[in-house]
Amino acid sequence: MTIYKKELRSFFTSPMAYIFLVVFSLVNGYFFTNTFFLYNQSDMRALFGIVPLVYLFFIPAVSMGLISREKSLGTIEIISTLPVRERDIVLGKYLAGFTLILVALLTTAVHYITLYNVGTTVDHGAVFTGYLGLALLGGVYTSVGIFASSLTENQVIAFIVGIAIVLAFFLMDKLLFFVPASMAGIIQYLSTEFHLSNISRGVIDTRNL
């Protein structure tokens, strides 16, 4: 918990976290407002389709410095000498990054409140499963971002590698036409978009978790 508190404090004592949150809210709000009217329905499908796209850049940006910054500053060696296990260091950094993602996701609840007040009918179950899917997706991408951050001390490189990996997982189900039929099931199962689409439709299956 020491590492978690340290990382969380470093997030919210610098302007970067607030910049990330504002940009995340504005981008999602802009595209939600514009695409919502295309559906002409009082549901959250527009938002649940937008957030995963924003995640592709937002989460690697949030997580790119979690380990690479420590390497570049030389503080990773100092942290390693503390009476804390290596896995606890990684877990603390992961939870701090994931917490910021959840806070960002929470800002989108204003759209749900708006729909609740003006919409004729809102499928609350679908909204719940949609947010559950986005939270789980955020957790997966945060772990990918930390992995990318651990590979280098250059935050820009960590950012690029993080985007490349999450984009690959996001696009896997789009590549099924180009892979042998024997591998299609495996590729589809590795696709984050495939699992998210199932959860967002209100289908909670352990295979998607």
Order of alpha helices (4+ residues) and beta strands (2+ residues): alpha-alpha-alpha-alpha-alpha-alpha-alpha-alpha-alpha-alpha-alpha
